Amino acid sequence: MSIAADHTRTSYQHARDPITIPFRRVTHGLRKTGDLYNALTDIVQEHEGAICRVNMLAFRPYLVTRPEHVEHVLHGATAENYPREGMMWKPMQRLVGEQGIGTHGPTHKAARAALQPAFTGRAFRNAFDGLATAIDEAVEDLVRRSADGRSLDCYIEMTGIIHRAVNNVFFGSRISLDDSAVVGEAIRVAVTSFVARLALPWAPNWVPLPGDKRFKRAVATVDELVLPLVRMAREEGADAPGIAGLLARAGRTDQQIRDDLVATFVAGSESTAVALTWLWPVLEQHPDVAERMYAEVDEVIASGSPSWDQVQRQMPYTRQVLKELLRIYSVGWIIPRKSRDDDVIDGVRIKGGSYIIISPYLTHRVPDVWPDPARFDPDRHDPAPSADRHRLAYLAFGHGEHSCVGQPFFFLEALLILTALLRRCRPVVQHGTTDLKPRVSLALIPNQPVKIALRPRARAERY
């Protein structure tokens, strides 16, 4: 059986083959650039985003990067031909489970419908004061601990702030801050432990691979702390707080609540921590951007904590910085799919049963979609110049029925953390940033720790 793209009448038999990227070209790119991301970027830019089939010996995925081609895979009726199967999803479901939002089809739709009320504007506004207070207190503690000028691991410190911020939202404060941190650390270990399974998607689970033991221990730790919260939410019924209580009232089973809690915790904590880790090296390299951010924070937040309106409507430039940060360093760098049946995308044959690699990192580097793509420029996201851009040119939060339900929460959380930090101090990177590169993992993490020191700043100081 085969299906055809909506925008082409070309049959599978009469379609053309994709550009083939030989294995030696991939290895040459790795030797030249030193990392997989830049090697693939060179291929994408060399062929102007055309659909390619990359030969990695036993693994021969299609590389789909142009927004109009990505739309065919992720949006509309044709998206049903490209489910979440194999590759990243198989090992990932060992963490987030097979009955929640981390799945595909009706199971995913039911989970998304149950979770959606927790991610509305009304829900965020109701949670705003508690979230802002938790973040402010966490940042105040961090500043106090760093008063001696000590060097801090940025990822660890951002993660600590986020865990305190989301404790009430996710767990209804039914878990101690220490246990919340343990859950967060276990999830961090889990999502960095299955790189081998990302590289070898055809390997069955019974074949031992590097990282498997660490992964299993981490998942066991998560279950040990999360499952009692699920049972507690079930017992408390209508009075149960947080997302756990919401899901219990929606009639979700204990396993479904567990799976949805873990999946949303991964998205709501790990992604934000990684993004804010990349931010400080970027600001060091672009002091003009940093100066505008500091100026906006000083102008909008005259004193005390920010209001809902200030964060949502009065900090457009800082929001643009975050959008550009996620364009350059797309935390969710890969969105793999698997074709069920033969298909045709823009006149190119796609063989059924094949892996499709969609990568926001690569789509954000197609030159005619994002001119001068390596340049960090927050003004790209001003509404006026971006109006004519394809709606799938920006994929930081995915697209379609699997787009990130927590996108508004990311900006709310990140902006609150930034305003709390920038009003008090200036984070200074403690080593050069030229050697920082993305490292292969579930998220786009730096290849080395980002160390920062917090320098107190006066209100009138500019970066």
N, C-alpha and C positions, 0 to 999 in steps of 0.2 A: 504494500500500500504506500502511496505517497500523497503529500499535500503540497499545495503551491502557495506562494506568498500572495497576499492580497494585491500588492502593487505590481505584480508581473504575471503575464499569462504564459510564460515559458514553462513547458512541461519538464519533468525531471529528465526524461530521455534527451531532450534537446537543449538542456542547460549546459553551461560550461563547467569545467572542473575548477576548483579554487587554485589560487597560487600555492605551490608547494614549497615549503621552506625545508631544505635538506638538513639532516642532523649536523653536518659539518658547518653549516651556516650558524646554527645555534651555538655550537661549541666555540666557533670563532668569535661570536658576539660575547660569549661569557669571558673568553680570554681578553678581549679588547676592553670591555667595560668593567669587568670584575664582579658583576652581579646580574641576576636574572632579570630584574626590572628594567635596567637600562638596555640589556641585550634585546628584550622584547620591544622596548620603545624604539630602538633603531630599526627593527623589522617593520613595525607599524608605520613609522615615518617614511621609510624607504618606499613602501608600497601605498602610501597615502591612505591608510586605513582600509585597504581592500581586504576582503575575506581571504584568509590564508589557512592552510593546513600545515601544522608544525610537526615535523618528524622528530620525535624524541624516543626513537627506537620503538618499544612496545606501546608507547603512549603517543597517539597522533591526533591531538585535538584540533578543532577549528578555532581560529582566533577571530572573534567578531567584535569590532571596535567602533565602527561608524555609528552615529546615533540612529540613523534610519534603519540600519541592520539590527542594532540592539533592540529597537522598538518591535521588530518582527518577532524576536525571541521572547521578550518580556511582557508584551502588551497585546491585548485583544484575543481573538479566537485562536490565532496561531500559537499563542503562549502555552496552550494545553499540550502541544507537541514537545515541550521542553521542560519537563518536571525537574525538581530537585532530586537527583538520584546519583549515587556513587560519589566518587572523588571526595570533595570536602564534606558533603552531607552525610556520607556513611560514618566516618569517624566522629563528626560533630554530633550526630544523634545519639551517640553513646554518652554524651554529656547532657544535651538538652532534651533527650528522650524522643519517643516516637508517637506521642499522643498530644503534642502541643503545637505552638506556633512555629516551631522549627521544622515542620513537616511540609507536605504538599497536598493539594486537593481539598476535599471536604473536611478533613481533619484540621488542616491549617485554617480554613475559613471559619470553622466553628470556634477555634481558639482565638482568632483575631476579633471575632464578634464579641466574645466574652471579655477580652482585654480592652477593647476600644474605649469604654467609658472611663478608664483610668487615665487616658491620654487625650482628653478633650480640654478645651480652653477653660471650661468651668472647673474641671478637676484640678488643673494646674493653679488656677487662681485661688481655689480653696486651700491648696497645699502651699501656696507661695510664702506666707509669713513663716511657717515652720521650716520650710526649706531654706529661706534666706537667713533665718536665725542660726540654723545648724551650720551652714556654710560660714557665716561670719565668725561663729565661735571656733570652728575648726581652723580658719585662717589666723585668727588671733592667737590660738595656741601655737600654730606653726611659727608665726613671727616671734613669739616669746621664746620658743625653743632655739631659734636661729639667731638670737640677739648677739651671740659671740662671733658671728660671721662664719660659722661652720659651713662646710660644703654639704649640700643635700642632694640625694638622688631624686631627680624631678619626678620620675614615674611613680616612685614609692610615695612621695609626699602628695602628689595629685590624687593618687588612688586613695590615700588615707582621708583626704578631704571629702572625696566623693562617697566613700563608704558611710561617713557620718551623715552626709546629705540625703542619701537614698534609704537609710535605715528605716525611717518612718514611712516613706512612700511605699517601699516594697514589703517591709516586714511589720509595719504598724508598731514599731518600737518594741516588738515582742522578743527581740534578740539583742543581746548586749553588744556594745560597740566592739568589744574584743572578738566575740564570735562572728560578728559581721565582717570584721577584718580577716578572720580565718577563712570564711566562705570566699571572700574576694581573692585571697591569696591562692586558695585551692583552684578557683576558676582560672586565675592567671597561669598557674602551673599546667592545668588541663589544656588550655588553648595554645600553649607553646610547646606541648609535648607530642603533637601528632604531625609534625612536619614530614616525617618519613611516610606517613599514610597519605599526605597530600601529594607527595612525589610518586607514590606507588598505589594509585587508586584501585588497581585491579587485584591487589593482595587481599585475600580473605582475612577475617578477623582472627582466625586461629593461627595464622602465621605470625610469629613474634617479630616485632620491629622495634628499633630504638625509640624510647619514650613511652612504650606501652605500659610498663610497670608504674612509672610516675603518673601517667594518665589515670590508671585504675585507682591508685591510692587517692588521687585528687578527687575523683568522682565519689569515692566512698566517703571522704570527708564532707563533701557537699551534702550528700544524702543524710549523713549523721546529724547535721545541724538543720537542714531544711525540712525534712520529713516531720519532725515534731511540731514545727510551725504550721504545717499543713493540717495536722490532726487537731491542733489547738484552734485553728480557724474554723474547722468543721464543727467543733464542740461549742464554740462561742456563737455560731450562727449569725444572726442579724447584727450583733454587736462587734463582730470581728473586724479589726481595722486593716488598712493597707490593701495591696493587690491580692494578698492571700484571702482576705475576707471577701473582697469583690468576687473573686472566682468561686469561692465556696457558695456564695449566695446565687451565683449564676448556674449552680447545679453541676459544676465540673467535678470529676472524680478526684480522689487524692493524687493519683498518678498524673492526671492532667494538670492539676494545680502545681504540683512539683515541677513538671516539665516547663510550664509557662513561667513560673517564678525564676527558674534558672536561666531560661532563654532571655527574659527581659533584664535580668540582673547582668548578664554578659553584655547585652547591648547598652544598658544604661550606666554601666560603670567602666568596663574595660575600654570601650570605644572613646569615651570622654577623656579618660586618663591618658590614653595613647595620643590623642589629638593635642591635648594641652602640654604633653611632653615635647612634641615637635614645635610648639609655638615659640618657646624662648630662643632656640637657635635661629629661628626665622626672624624674630625681632632684632636679634643681635646683628644679623646680616642686612637688615633693612631699618636703620634708625629713623628714617623719615616716617615709616609706617608706625613705628613705636611711638614717636612723638605725637602723631595725630590721635592715636589711641589714648594716650595719657591725657591729652588735652580734652578729649571728649568725656572721659571719665570725670575729670576735674570740673568741667563745665556742668555736666548733668547731675552729678552726685555732690552737691555742695557740702553736705554733712550727713552723718548717720548712714543707715542702710538704704539701699535703693527701693523705690516703690515699684509696683507692678507696671504702671504706665511708663516709668523711666526705662525699665529693662526691655519692655516689649516694643516701645515706640520711639524712644529718644536716644538710642545708641546705634544708629544705622551703620556708622563706619566700623565699629567694633564687630558688628554682626557680619559685615562684608569681609573683614579680616578672617573671621572664622570660616566663612564660606570658601575663601581662597585657600586657606590652610588645608581644608578638606579636598580641594581640587588638586593641589600639589601633592599632599600626603593623604591619599584616600585610605582611611583606616581600614574599611572593608574593601580591600584591593581586588578581590576576585569574587565573581558571581558565576560559578560553574553551573551548567545545565547538561542534560543528556537528551539527545533527540530520540523520540520513540519511533518515528517513521521517516522515510525519505522526504525531503523537503527541497524547496527552491527559495533562496533569498537573493533578490536582485539579480536573477539570472544565473546564480551559482548553485551547483548541486551540494546538498547537505545529506550525507548518508545516514540512514536510520541506525540507531544504536551507538552513535558517536558522541564524544564529549564536545561541548561548546564552551569555550572560555570567553566570558565577558569580564572585562576588567575596567572598573572606573579609572584606575591609575593610567591605563593606556588610552581610553577614550578621552580623558582630560589632556592628552598629549598629541591628539591628531591636529596637525598644524592649521588646516583650513577651518577647523571648528574652533580652535583656541589659538589665535595668532601668537607667535612667540611663546609657546606653551611653557617653557621653563622659567619664564619671568614671573615673579611673585607680584601680583598687581590686584589689590582688593577692589580697585575701581571697576574691574571687569563686571562686578556684581551690582553695580548701580543699575536700577531698573531700566533706565533709558537705553544704554548701549547693549544690554543683554536681551532686549525685547525680541529681536529677530533670530535669536539663537534657537536651534532645535530643542524641543522640550526634553529630549534625552541626552543633550550634550553634557549635562551635569548629573552625575550618577552617584554622588556621595552617599545618598540614602537609598539607592536602588530605585526600582520603578515597578509599577503595576501592583498586583495583589500582594506581592511580597516586599513592597517598599517598607522601610523602617517605620513602624508605628510610633516610635519614640523620637522622631525627628524634632518636634517642638520642644520636647524635654531636653534634648541635647543643648539647644540654644539657651533655654532658660537656665539650666544648670551651669553651662560654661560661662555665660554672661555674669551670673551671680558670683562665681568663683573669681573671675577676672576683676570685677569691680571691687570685691573684698580685698584682693591682693594689691591691685594697682593704687588704691587709695592709701595704702600703708607703706608700700615698699616697691623697690625696683629689682626684680629678679635678674641676676647677672650670671651668665654662663661662665663656668670655671675652666673651660678648655676650648680649643679651637673647634669650629663647626664644619670646617671644610672636609673632614674625614667622615662625617656622619652620612650613613647611607641606610636605605631600608633593608631590613633583614627578612628573609622568607619565614613567615609564620601565618597564623590565621589572620592576624591584624598586621598592619604595616608598621612595625616597631623599629626604632633605631638599632643599628648594629652594635652600639656601645651605650653605656649609661650616660644620660645627660645630667651633669652636675651643675647645680646653681647655688648661689649665695643670695640672701635677701638683704639688700641695702635699704635702710629706712629712708624715706623721702619726705620732704616738707610739702605742704599743699601747693606752694607756688612753683615747685621744681618742675622742670620739663625734662623729658628723657634725653 
